[in-house]
């Protein structure tokens, strides 16, 4: 159990939290939301013990463990990926060592009944903790998590210093996941993940045995993982028993109620003020008028929690009408040394089309975009722009084009024309620059702030083709909505890479899927594509894509002999039966263990023989349960492999 009790926190004169309280229960899945600067990340740091409140307390039960993932970590290490993650998993050995010590103590006999009861309680807690962290081998769990987060086996032994900051953050996330803490505190865990890794993480967290509180600007991720939402508003919190989409519906009802209460209160104030003006000049009614004045002074005014941003209908400046085909790529290929990324990419983008570029992690989506805009030279093929095409390009490195000596306001003021010149502050507010922040010099901005400013500036130029690489990385949900609405209304062509499924849904209705051997076109939206591609298991798609990249013969579709196919179908049926039997056995053992635990709690600890017998039976059942779970995990892996082979035989 974990609780935040009447916590207040101030940074200088600025109040962050004002007497907030809430509890995190077992299995809670909480999404933490609020406007930019409301204190979401600060609250996670409080919960992690990195910041102390000025008032109130943050408390948890004895032995409660917490895993905290910040947004960024500046991490340098010569360790390999597998070493760094395995080091975080050392708790397993400590648990098993202590469990063995207690078992030895019971075997030797314990004369002190109080000591025996204490050891039995500790034994049960240790076993519960061992089951919580997986009850499986470290190697198995570490490999599963690293693969799920996009690492290949070849990556396991590479030094961390060989990886970018985003990949290092994946390692940090893996380290936290394999330790299986009682409470996960995750600050933007999807920021550095691709769609496949995000979907894997959703599945992992959905089956997680502990509790979690997370911050994310990915609506689809929040809806998939959370079932409770805590909103931070003006230093207070509101607690909703709903995922993010459900929270939005409930919040709108609350805001409408606040508006009605505010209207009623305003009417009461006007009527009261009229009475005061009527009676204050009459000596016989002066005391009555004074009482009304005091009543108004004591009245607590209703505050309406309006949205952070004003409605901003942003339209791109008018651009020349281009030809039908705005971009064409012929036979594009690229490799770095011996590493082949892709080849024979044929691509054609027409006027007004909005297309998402997708593909497995590491295939070269960003590299392809850089080739298309001319920032990188292909090893094979060529790129041609259409007639009268004016192309805008957004990527993280584009921030280097900003004049570091200008202020945020001046950067936008230089580009804004027409109506937008009168709404520069509103536009900057939509991209999370408010108050005096607009007068900051570009040179003092963080990387994320520069990225938002470059994106804001891009939207003020008359382009008819936009190529964008992860434009939502540093935006909150409201800002994403502003950008999405603007892009939906954009009359030009759009080619975009994004890991945010909610952002892509309704924006693009065509997909370019890049593979090692070329480009596939899918005339569908992202949700339909993922539902069809990953219906059974997103990992199947990852393995298939990787197999295709390594083995060109697979791409051409090797047919499997009919007899072999029947053999595979028989094997799949056999393993499915084995899985079902093991699941039934696991259920029986779990029920038996629950009964034994209840009975052990009611034992007379003066009867040492009964206690020892109970202890031995519980240990036996737990060992059987752990063994069955390992068998089940192995059977599931065999089933996935067999189903994959069967799928490839079609």
BAROBA-201446 format. One record per residue (C-alpha): z, x, y; residue number from 0; residue in three letters. Coordinates in steps of 0.5 Angstrom, whole numbers, m for minus. Example, Ala and Ser with C-alpha at 12.3 -4.5 7.8 and 13.67 -1.06 7.14 Angstrom:
2
[node [16,25,m9],0,'ALA']
[node [14,27,m2],1,'SER']
! end
This chain:
650
[node [0,0,0],0,'UNK']
[node [m2,2,7],1,'UNK']
[node [0,0,14],2,'UNK']
[node [m1,1,21],3,'UNK']
[node [5,m2,25],4,'UNK']
[node [5,m4,32],5,'UNK']
[node [2,2,34],6,'UNK']
[node [0,4,41],7,'UNK']
[node [m4,10,44],8,'UNK']
[node [m6,12,51],9,'UNK']
[node [m11,18,53],10,'UNK']
[node [m8,19,60],11,'UNK']
[node [m8,13,64],12,'UNK']
[node [m13,10,59],13,'UNK']
[node [m10,5,54],14,'UNK']
[node [m14,6,47],15,'UNK']
[node [m9,1,42],16,'UNK']
[node [m4,m4,45],17,'UNK']
[node [1,m6,39],18,'UNK']
[node [m4,m6,34],19,'UNK']
[node [m2,m8,26],20,'UNK']
[node [m5,m9,20],21,'UNK']
[node [m4,m8,13],22,'UNK']
[node [m9,m5,7],23,'UNK']
[node [m8,m8,1],24,'UNK']
[node [m11,m6,m6],25,'UNK']
[node [m18,m6,m7],26,'UNK']
[node [m19,m8,0],27,'UNK']
[node [m26,m6,3],28,'UNK']
[node [m26,m6,11],29,'UNK']
[node [m31,m5,16],30,'UNK']
[node [m28,m3,23],31,'UNK']
[node [m33,m5,28],32,'UNK']
[node [m32,m5,36],33,'UNK']
[node [m36,m3,42],34,'UNK']
[node [m38,4,43],35,'UNK']
[node [m32,7,46],36,'UNK']
[node [m27,2,43],37,'UNK']
[node [m23,7,39],38,'UNK']
[node [m26,6,32],39,'UNK']
[node [m26,14,30],40,'UNK']
[node [m20,15,33],41,'UNK']
[node [m16,9,29],42,'UNK']
[node [m19,13,23],43,'UNK']
[node [m16,19,25],44,'UNK']
[node [m9,16,26],45,'UNK']
[node [m10,13,19],46,'UNK']
[node [m11,20,16],47,'UNK']
[node [m5,23,20],48,'UNK']
[node [m10,27,25],49,'UNK']
[node [m7,24,31],50,'UNK']
[node [0,21,32],51,'UNK']
[node [1,15,36],52,'UNK']
[node [6,14,42],53,'UNK']
[node [9,8,39],54,'UNK']
[node [9,5,32],55,'UNK']
[node [8,8,26],56,'UNK']
[node [3,9,20],57,'UNK']
[node [6,9,13],58,'UNK']
[node [4,9,6],59,'UNK']
[node [8,8,m1],60,'UNK']
[node [10,14,m4],61,'UNK']
[node [5,19,m7],62,'UNK']
[node [m1,15,m4],63,'UNK']
[node [m7,19,m3],64,'UNK']
[node [m12,19,3],65,'UNK']
[node [m19,22,3],66,'UNK']
[node [m22,22,10],67,'UNK']
[node [m30,24,12],68,'UNK']
[node [m31,25,20],69,'UNK']
[node [m38,24,23],70,'UNK']
[node [m39,31,23],71,'UNK']
[node [m36,38,20],72,'UNK']
[node [m38,45,22],73,'UNK']
[node [m38,48,15],74,'UNK']
[node [m40,55,13],75,'UNK']
[node [m38,57,6],76,'UNK']
[node [m42,62,1],77,'UNK']
[node [m39,57,m4],78,'UNK']
[node [m44,54,m9],79,'UNK']
[node [m45,46,m8],80,'UNK']
[node [m42,45,m15],81,'UNK']
[node [m36,50,m13],82,'UNK']
[node [m34,47,m7],83,'UNK']
[node [m34,40,m10],84,'UNK']
[node [m31,42,m17],85,'UNK']
[node [m25,45,m12],86,'UNK']
[node [m24,39,m9],87,'UNK']
[node [m23,36,m16],88,'UNK']
[node [m17,40,m18],89,'UNK']
[node [m12,34,m18],90,'UNK']
[node [m14,32,m25],91,'UNK']
[node [m12,38,m28],92,'UNK']
[node [m5,38,m25],93,'UNK']
[node [m4,30,m27],94,'UNK']
[node [m6,32,m34],95,'UNK']
[node [m1,38,m34],96,'UNK']
[node [5,34,m32],97,'UNK']
[node [3,28,m37],98,'UNK']
[node [3,34,m42],99,'UNK']
[node [10,36,m40],100,'UNK']
[node [13,29,m40],101,'UNK']
[node [10,28,m47],102,'UNK']
[node [14,35,m49],103,'UNK']
[node [20,32,m46],104,'UNK']
[node [20,26,m50],105,'UNK']
[node [18,29,m56],106,'UNK']
[node [24,34,m55],107,'UNK']
[node [29,28,m54],108,'UNK']
[node [32,26,m47],109,'UNK']
[node [40,24,m47],110,'UNK']
[node [40,22,m40],111,'UNK']
[node [38,14,m40],112,'UNK']
[node [37,15,m32],113,'UNK']
[node [33,21,m33],114,'UNK']
[node [29,18,m39],115,'UNK']
[node [27,11,m35],116,'UNK']
[node [25,16,m29],117,'UNK']
[node [21,20,m33],118,'UNK']
[node [18,14,m36],119,'UNK']
[node [16,11,m29],120,'UNK']
[node [13,18,m27],121,'UNK']
[node [9,18,m34],122,'UNK']
[node [6,11,m32],123,'UNK']
[node [5,13,m25],124,'UNK']
[node [1,19,m27],125,'UNK']
[node [m3,15,m32],126,'UNK']
[node [m5,10,m27],127,'UNK']
[node [m7,15,m22],128,'UNK']
[node [m11,19,m28],129,'UNK']
[node [m15,12,m29],130,'UNK']
[node [m16,11,m22],131,'UNK']
[node [m20,18,m21],132,'UNK']
[node [m24,16,m27],133,'UNK']
[node [m21,18,m33],134,'UNK']
[node [m27,22,m35],135,'UNK']
[node [m29,29,m35],136,'UNK']
[node [m30,33,m28],137,'UNK']
[node [m36,36,m30],138,'UNK']
[node [m39,29,m31],139,'UNK']
[node [m37,25,m25],140,'UNK']
[node [m39,31,m20],141,'UNK']
[node [m46,31,m23],142,'UNK']
[node [m46,24,m23],143,'UNK']
[node [m44,24,m15],144,'UNK']
[node [m48,30,m13],145,'UNK']
[node [m55,27,m16],146,'UNK']
[node [m53,20,m13],147,'UNK']
[node [m53,23,m6],148,'UNK']
[node [m60,27,m7],149,'UNK']
[node [m58,34,m10],150,'UNK']
[node [m62,36,m16],151,'UNK']
[node [m59,40,m21],152,'UNK']
[node [m63,46,m18],153,'UNK']
[node [m59,45,m12],154,'UNK']
[node [m52,45,m15],155,'UNK']
[node [m52,53,m16],156,'UNK']
[node [m55,54,m9],157,'UNK']
[node [m50,57,m3],158,'UNK']
[node [m48,52,2],159,'UNK']
[node [m50,56,8],160,'UNK']
[node [m57,55,5],161,'UNK']
[node [m57,47,7],162,'UNK']
[node [m57,44,14],163,'UNK']
[node [m52,40,17],164,'UNK']
[node [m54,34,14],165,'UNK']
[node [m54,36,7],166,'UNK']
[node [m47,40,8],167,'UNK']
[node [m44,33,10],168,'UNK']
[node [m47,30,4],169,'UNK']
[node [m43,35,0],170,'UNK']
[node [m37,33,4],171,'UNK']
[node [m38,26,2],172,'UNK']
[node [m38,28,m5],173,'UNK']
[node [m32,32,m5],174,'UNK']
[node [m28,26,m2],175,'UNK']
[node [m31,21,m8],176,'UNK']
[node [m30,26,m14],177,'UNK']
[node [m22,26,m12],178,'UNK']
[node [m22,18,m12],179,'UNK']
[node [m16,17,m7],180,'UNK']
[node [m12,11,m6],181,'UNK']
[node [m16,10,1],182,'UNK']
[node [m22,12,3],183,'UNK']
[node [m23,13,11],184,'UNK']
[node [m31,14,12],185,'UNK']
[node [m34,15,19],186,'UNK']
[node [m41,14,19],187,'UNK']
[node [m42,16,11],188,'UNK']
[node [m49,14,11],189,'UNK']
[node [m52,18,17],190,'UNK']
[node [m55,23,13],191,'UNK']
[node [m57,19,7],192,'UNK']
[node [m64,17,6],193,'UNK']
[node [m65,10,3],194,'UNK']
[node [m64,12,m4],195,'UNK']
[node [m58,15,m3],196,'UNK']
[node [m55,10,1],197,'UNK']
[node [m56,5,m5],198,'UNK']
[node [m53,9,m10],199,'UNK']
[node [m47,10,m5],200,'UNK']
[node [m47,2,m5],201,'UNK']
[node [m46,2,m12],202,'UNK']
[node [m41,7,m13],203,'UNK']
[node [m37,4,m7],204,'UNK']
[node [m37,m3,m10],205,'UNK']
[node [m34,m1,m17],206,'UNK']
[node [m29,4,m13],207,'UNK']
[node [m22,3,m16],208,'UNK']
[node [m19,4,m9],209,'UNK']
[node [m19,1,m2],210,'UNK']
[node [m23,3,4],211,'UNK']
[node [m24,3,11],212,'UNK']
[node [m31,5,14],213,'UNK']
[node [m35,5,20],214,'UNK']
[node [m42,4,20],215,'UNK']
[node [m48,2,24],216,'UNK']
[node [m52,0,18],217,'UNK']
[node [m51,m8,17],218,'UNK']
[node [m54,m8,10],219,'UNK']
[node [m49,m3,8],220,'UNK']
[node [m43,m6,11],221,'UNK']
[node [m46,m13,8],222,'UNK']
[node [m46,m10,1],223,'UNK']
[node [m40,m6,1],224,'UNK']
[node [m35,m10,5],225,'UNK']
[node [m31,m16,5],226,'UNK']
[node [m26,m16,11],227,'UNK']
[node [m28,m14,18],228,'UNK']
[node [m23,m11,23],229,'UNK']
[node [m26,m12,30],230,'UNK']
[node [m23,m7,36],231,'UNK']
[node [m23,m11,43],232,'UNK']
[node [m19,m9,49],233,'UNK']
[node [m14,m5,45],234,'UNK']
[node [m13,m11,40],235,'UNK']
[node [m15,m12,34],236,'UNK']
[node [m18,m18,30],237,'UNK']
[node [m18,m19,23],238,'UNK']
[node [m24,m23,19],239,'UNK']
[node [m24,m24,12],240,'UNK']
[node [m31,m23,12],241,'UNK']
[node [m37,m18,11],242,'UNK']
[node [m41,m16,18],243,'UNK']
[node [m45,m22,18],244,'UNK']
[node [m40,m27,16],245,'UNK']
[node [m36,m24,22],246,'UNK']
[node [m41,m25,27],247,'UNK']
[node [m41,m32,25],248,'UNK']
[node [m34,m33,26],249,'UNK']
[node [m34,m29,32],250,'UNK']
[node [m39,m33,36],251,'UNK']
[node [m34,m39,34],252,'UNK']
[node [m28,m36,37],253,'UNK']
[node [m32,m34,43],254,'UNK']
[node [m35,m41,44],255,'UNK']
[node [m28,m43,44],256,'UNK']
[node [m25,m38,49],257,'UNK']
[node [m31,m40,53],258,'UNK']
[node [m29,m48,53],259,'UNK']
[node [m21,m46,54],260,'UNK']
[node [m24,m42,60],261,'UNK']
[node [m27,m48,63],262,'UNK']
[node [m21,m52,62],263,'UNK']
[node [m17,m47,65],264,'UNK']
[node [m21,m46,71],265,'UNK']
[node [m21,m54,72],266,'UNK']
[node [m14,m54,72],267,'UNK']
[node [m13,m48,77],268,'UNK']
[node [m18,m52,82],269,'UNK']
[node [m14,m58,81],270,'UNK']
[node [m7,m55,82],271,'UNK']
[node [m10,m51,88],272,'UNK']
[node [m12,m58,91],273,'UNK']
[node [m5,m60,90],274,'UNK']
[node [m2,m54,93],275,'UNK']
[node [m7,m55,99],276,'UNK']
[node [m5,m62,100],277,'UNK']
[node [3,m62,99],278,'UNK']
[node [4,m55,102],279,'UNK']
[node [4,m57,109],280,'UNK']
[node [9,m63,108],281,'UNK']
[node [16,m61,108],282,'UNK']
[node [18,m67,103],283,'UNK']
[node [13,m64,98],284,'UNK']
[node [14,m56,100],285,'UNK']
[node [18,m55,94],286,'UNK']
[node [13,m58,89],287,'UNK']
[node [8,m54,92],288,'UNK']
[node [12,m48,91],289,'UNK']
[node [13,m49,84],290,'UNK']
[node [6,m50,83],291,'UNK']
[node [4,m44,86],292,'UNK']
[node [9,m40,81],293,'UNK']
[node [6,m44,75],294,'UNK']
[node [m1,m41,77],295,'UNK']
[node [2,m34,78],296,'UNK']
[node [5,m35,71],297,'UNK']
[node [m1,m37,68],298,'UNK']
[node [m4,m32,63],299,'UNK']
[node [m12,m33,64],300,'UNK']
[node [m16,m34,58],301,'UNK']
[node [m21,m28,57],302,'UNK']
[node [m28,m29,54],303,'UNK']
[node [m30,m23,49],304,'UNK']
[node [m37,m23,51],305,'UNK']
[node [m42,m18,48],306,'UNK']
[node [m42,m11,51],307,'UNK']
[node [m49,m11,53],308,'UNK']
[node [m53,m16,58],309,'UNK']
[node [m59,m19,55],310,'UNK']
[node [m64,m14,56],311,'UNK']
[node [m71,m16,55],312,'UNK']
[node [m75,m9,55],313,'UNK']
[node [m82,m8,54],314,'UNK']
[node [m86,m2,54],315,'UNK']
[node [m91,m1,60],316,'UNK']
[node [m98,m3,59],317,'UNK']
[node [m103,2,56],318,'UNK']
[node [m110,2,55],319,'UNK']
[node [m113,m2,49],320,'UNK']
[node [m115,3,44],321,'UNK']
[node [m120,3,38],322,'UNK']
[node [m119,m1,32],323,'UNK']
[node [m117,6,28],324,'UNK']
[node [m112,10,32],325,'UNK']
[node [m110,15,27],326,'UNK']
[node [m113,18,21],327,'UNK']
[node [m111,23,16],328,'UNK']
[node [m116,26,11],329,'UNK']
[node [m113,30,5],330,'UNK']
[node [m107,33,8],331,'UNK']
[node [m103,38,4],332,'UNK']
[node [m97,42,5],333,'UNK']
[node [m93,47,2],334,'UNK']
[node [m88,53,4],335,'UNK']
[node [m89,59,0],336,'UNK']
[node [m89,57,m8],337,'UNK']
[node [m86,50,m6],338,'UNK']
[node [m91,44,m6],339,'UNK']
[node [m89,38,m2],340,'UNK']
[node [m95,34,m2],341,'UNK']
[node [m103,34,m3],342,'UNK']
[node [m109,30,m2],343,'UNK']
[node [m105,25,3],344,'UNK']
[node [m110,20,6],345,'UNK']
[node [m108,15,11],346,'UNK']
[node [m111,10,16],347,'UNK']
[node [m107,7,22],348,'UNK']
[node [m110,1,25],349,'UNK']
[node [m109,m2,32],350,'UNK']
[node [m102,m6,33],351,'UNK']
[node [m100,m4,25],352,'UNK']
[node [m93,m3,24],353,'UNK']
[node [m92,1,18],354,'UNK']
[node [m85,5,15],355,'UNK']
[node [m86,12,12],356,'UNK']
[node [m82,12,6],357,'UNK']
[node [m81,17,0],358,'UNK']
[node [m76,20,m5],359,'UNK']
[node [m71,25,m1],360,'UNK']
[node [m74,32,0],361,'UNK']
[node [m82,30,m1],362,'UNK']
[node [m83,32,6],363,'UNK']
[node [m83,25,11],364,'UNK']
[node [m81,29,17],365,'UNK']
[node [m86,35,15],366,'UNK']
[node [m92,30,15],367,'UNK']
[node [m90,26,22],368,'UNK']
[node [m90,33,25],369,'UNK']
[node [m97,35,22],370,'UNK']
[node [m100,28,25],371,'UNK']
[node [m97,29,32],372,'UNK']
[node [m100,36,32],373,'UNK']
[node [m93,40,32],374,'UNK']
[node [m95,43,25],375,'UNK']
[node [m101,45,22],376,'UNK']
[node [m103,43,15],377,'UNK']
[node [m105,47,9],378,'UNK']
[node [m111,43,7],379,'UNK']
[node [m114,37,11],380,'UNK']
[node [m115,34,18],381,'UNK']
[node [m112,29,23],382,'UNK']
[node [m116,25,28],383,'UNK']
[node [m113,21,33],384,'UNK']
[node [m118,14,35],385,'UNK']
[node [m121,13,42],386,'UNK']
[node [m116,12,48],387,'UNK']
[node [m110,13,44],388,'UNK']
[node [m104,15,48],389,'UNK']
[node [m99,17,43],390,'UNK']
[node [m91,18,44],391,'UNK']
[node [m87,22,39],392,'UNK']
[node [m79,21,38],393,'UNK']
[node [m75,26,33],394,'UNK']
[node [m69,30,34],395,'UNK']
[node [m72,36,36],396,'UNK']
[node [m75,32,42],397,'UNK']
[node [m69,33,46],398,'UNK']
[node [m71,40,48],399,'UNK']
[node [m76,37,53],400,'UNK']
[node [m71,34,57],401,'UNK']
[node [m70,38,64],402,'UNK']
[node [m63,40,63],403,'UNK']
[node [m61,40,71],404,'UNK']
[node [m62,33,72],405,'UNK']
[node [m57,28,71],406,'UNK']
[node [m58,22,66],407,'UNK']
[node [m60,17,71],408,'UNK']
[node [m65,22,74],409,'UNK']
[node [m68,23,68],410,'UNK']
[node [m70,15,67],411,'UNK']
[node [m71,14,74],412,'UNK']
[node [m77,19,74],413,'UNK']
[node [m80,15,69],414,'UNK']
[node [m78,8,71],415,'UNK']
[node [m83,3,74],416,'UNK']
[node [m83,m4,77],417,'UNK']
[node [m78,m8,75],418,'UNK']
[node [m74,m3,70],419,'UNK']
[node [m73,1,77],420,'UNK']
[node [m68,m4,79],421,'UNK']
[node [m65,m5,72],422,'UNK']
[node [m64,3,70],423,'UNK']
[node [m56,2,69],424,'UNK']
[node [m57,m4,64],425,'UNK']
[node [m62,0,60],426,'UNK']
[node [m58,6,60],427,'UNK']
[node [m52,2,58],428,'UNK']
[node [m56,m1,52],429,'UNK']
[node [m57,6,50],430,'UNK']
[node [m49,7,51],431,'UNK']
[node [m49,11,57],432,'UNK']
[node [m44,7,62],433,'UNK']
[node [m40,8,68],434,'UNK']
[node [m40,15,71],435,'UNK']
[node [m43,18,64],436,'UNK']
[node [m50,16,68],437,'UNK']
[node [m48,22,73],438,'UNK']
[node [m47,27,67],439,'UNK']
[node [m52,33,67],440,'UNK']
[node [m57,34,61],441,'UNK']
[node [m54,41,60],442,'UNK']
[node [m47,38,58],443,'UNK']
[node [m49,32,54],444,'UNK']
[node [m48,33,46],445,'UNK']
[node [m54,33,41],446,'UNK']
[node [m53,25,40],447,'UNK']
[node [m53,24,47],448,'UNK']
[node [m59,28,49],449,'UNK']
[node [m62,24,43],450,'UNK']
[node [m61,17,46],451,'UNK']
[node [m63,19,53],452,'UNK']
[node [m70,22,50],453,'UNK']
[node [m71,15,46],454,'UNK']
[node [m69,11,52],455,'UNK']
[node [m74,15,56],456,'UNK']
[node [m80,15,51],457,'UNK']
[node [m79,7,52],458,'UNK']
[node [m81,7,59],459,'UNK']
[node [m88,11,58],460,'UNK']
[node [m95,7,57],461,'UNK']
[node [m96,9,50],462,'UNK']
[node [m101,5,45],463,'UNK']
[node [m98,9,39],464,'UNK']
[node [m91,11,37],465,'UNK']
[node [m89,16,31],466,'UNK']
[node [m82,16,30],467,'UNK']
[node [m77,20,26],468,'UNK']
[node [m70,17,25],469,'UNK']
[node [m69,14,32],470,'UNK']
[node [m63,10,30],471,'UNK']
[node [m59,16,28],472,'UNK']
[node [m54,16,34],473,'UNK']
[node [m55,8,36],474,'UNK']
[node [m49,3,35],475,'UNK']
[node [m51,m4,32],476,'UNK']
[node [m53,m7,39],477,'UNK']
[node [m57,m1,41],478,'UNK']
[node [m61,m2,35],479,'UNK']
[node [m62,m9,36],480,'UNK']
[node [m65,m7,43],481,'UNK']
[node [m69,m2,40],482,'UNK']
[node [m72,m7,35],483,'UNK']
[node [m73,m12,39],484,'UNK']
[node [m77,m8,44],485,'UNK']
[node [m81,m5,38],486,'UNK']
[node [m83,m12,35],487,'UNK']
[node [m86,m14,42],488,'UNK']
[node [m89,m7,42],489,'UNK']
[node [m97,m9,42],490,'UNK']
[node [m99,m2,40],491,'UNK']
[node [m99,2,33],492,'UNK']
[node [m92,4,30],493,'UNK']
[node [m91,9,24],494,'UNK']
[node [m83,10,23],495,'UNK']
[node [m79,14,18],496,'UNK']
[node [m72,10,18],497,'UNK']
[node [m66,10,13],498,'UNK']
[node [m64,3,16],499,'UNK']
[node [m66,m2,12],500,'UNK']
[node [m64,m8,16],501,'UNK']
[node [m67,m4,22],502,'UNK']
[node [m74,m4,18],503,'UNK']
[node [m73,m11,16],504,'UNK']
[node [m77,m16,20],505,'UNK']
[node [m80,m10,24],506,'UNK']
[node [m85,m7,19],507,'UNK']
[node [m89,m11,14],508,'UNK']
[node [m93,m5,11],509,'UNK']
[node [m91,1,7],510,'UNK']
[node [m94,8,6],511,'UNK']
[node [m90,11,0],512,'UNK']
[node [m91,19,0],513,'UNK']
[node [m91,22,m7],514,'UNK']
[node [m93,29,m9],515,'UNK']
[node [m100,27,m11],516,'UNK']
[node [m102,23,m5],517,'UNK']
[node [m100,17,m1],518,'UNK']
[node [m99,9,m4],519,'UNK']
[node [m100,3,1],520,'UNK']
[node [m95,m3,0],521,'UNK']
[node [m97,m9,3],522,'UNK']
[node [m90,m12,4],523,'UNK']
[node [m83,m11,7],524,'UNK']
[node [m78,m6,5],525,'UNK']
[node [m73,m11,2],526,'UNK']
[node [m79,m14,m3],527,'UNK']
[node [m81,m7,m4],528,'UNK']
[node [m74,m4,m6],529,'UNK']
[node [m72,m11,m10],530,'UNK']
[node [m79,m10,m14],531,'UNK']
[node [m78,m2,m15],532,'UNK']
[node [m70,m2,m16],533,'UNK']
[node [m69,m8,m20],534,'UNK']
[node [m65,m5,m25],535,'UNK']
[node [m62,1,m22],536,'UNK']
[node [m64,5,m16],537,'UNK']
[node [m63,12,m20],538,'UNK']
[node [m69,10,m25],539,'UNK']
[node [m74,10,m19],540,'UNK']
[node [m71,17,m17],541,'UNK']
[node [m72,20,m24],542,'UNK']
[node [m79,17,m24],543,'UNK']
[node [m81,20,m18],544,'UNK']
[node [m78,27,m19],545,'UNK']
[node [m81,27,m26],546,'UNK']
[node [m88,25,m23],547,'UNK']
[node [m87,30,m18],548,'UNK']
[node [m86,36,m23],549,'UNK']
[node [m91,33,m28],550,'UNK']
[node [m98,31,m26],551,'UNK']
[node [m100,28,m33],552,'UNK']
[node [m94,23,m32],553,'UNK']
[node [m98,21,m25],554,'UNK']
[node [m104,20,m29],555,'UNK']
[node [m100,15,m34],556,'UNK']
[node [m100,18,m41],557,'UNK']
[node [m100,12,m46],558,'UNK']
[node [m95,12,m51],559,'UNK']
[node [m97,11,m58],560,'UNK']
[node [m96,4,m60],561,'UNK']
[node [m91,6,m66],562,'UNK']
[node [m87,10,m61],563,'UNK']
[node [m87,4,m56],564,'UNK']
[node [m84,0,m62],565,'UNK']
[node [m79,5,m64],566,'UNK']
[node [m77,6,m57],567,'UNK']
[node [m76,m2,m56],568,'UNK']
[node [m72,m2,m63],569,'UNK']
[node [m67,4,m60],570,'UNK']
[node [m66,0,m53],571,'UNK']
[node [m64,m6,m57],572,'UNK']
[node [m59,m2,m61],573,'UNK']
[node [m56,2,m55],574,'UNK']
[node [m55,m5,m52],575,'UNK']
[node [m51,m7,m58],576,'UNK']
[node [m47,m1,m58],577,'UNK']
[node [m46,m2,m50],578,'UNK']
[node [m44,m9,m51],579,'UNK']
[node [m39,m8,m57],580,'UNK']
[node [m36,m2,m53],581,'UNK']
[node [m35,m7,m47],582,'UNK']
[node [m31,m12,m52],583,'UNK']
[node [m27,m6,m54],584,'UNK']
[node [m25,m4,m47],585,'UNK']
[node [m23,m11,m45],586,'UNK']
[node [m19,m11,m51],587,'UNK']
[node [m15,m5,m50],588,'UNK']
[node [m14,m6,m43],589,'UNK']
[node [m11,m13,m44],590,'UNK']
[node [m7,m10,m50],591,'UNK']
[node [m4,m4,m45],592,'UNK']
[node [m2,m9,m40],593,'UNK']
[node [2,m13,m45],594,'UNK']
[node [5,m6,m47],595,'UNK']
[node [7,m4,m40],596,'UNK']
[node [10,m11,m38],597,'UNK']
[node [14,m10,m45],598,'UNK']
[node [16,m3,m43],599,'UNK']
[node [19,m5,m36],600,'UNK']
[node [24,m10,m40],601,'UNK']
[node [26,m5,m45],602,'UNK']
[node [34,m3,m46],603,'UNK']
[node [33,4,m44],604,'UNK']
[node [40,6,m48],605,'UNK']
[node [35,5,m54],606,'UNK']
[node [32,11,m54],607,'UNK']
[node [28,10,m61],608,'UNK']
[node [25,4,m58],609,'UNK']
[node [23,7,m51],610,'UNK']
[node [20,13,m55],611,'UNK']
[node [16,8,m60],612,'UNK']
[node [14,4,m54],613,'UNK']
[node [12,11,m50],614,'UNK']
[node [8,13,m56],615,'UNK']
[node [4,6,m57],616,'UNK']
[node [2,6,m50],617,'UNK']
[node [0,13,m50],618,'UNK']
[node [m4,12,m56],619,'UNK']
[node [m7,6,m53],620,'UNK']
[node [m9,10,m47],621,'UNK']
[node [m12,15,m51],622,'UNK']
[node [m16,10,m54],623,'UNK']
[node [m18,7,m48],624,'UNK']
[node [m20,13,m45],625,'UNK']
[node [m24,15,m51],626,'UNK']
[node [m28,8,m51],627,'UNK']
[node [m30,9,m44],628,'UNK']
[node [m33,16,m45],629,'UNK']
[node [m37,13,m51],630,'UNK']
[node [m39,7,m46],631,'UNK']
[node [m41,12,m41],632,'UNK']
[node [m45,16,m46],633,'UNK']
[node [m48,10,m48],634,'UNK']
[node [m50,7,m41],635,'UNK']
[node [m53,14,m40],636,'UNK']
[node [m57,14,m47],637,'UNK']
[node [m59,7,m45],638,'UNK']
[node [m62,9,m38],639,'UNK']
[node [m66,14,m41],640,'UNK']
[node [m69,10,m47],641,'UNK']
[node [m71,5,m42],642,'UNK']
[node [m74,10,m37],643,'UNK']
[node [m78,12,m43],644,'UNK']
[node [m80,5,m45],645,'UNK']
[node [m82,4,m38],646,'UNK']
[node [m86,10,m37],647,'UNK']
[node [m90,8,m44],648,'UNK']
[node [m93,2,m40],649,'UNK']
! end
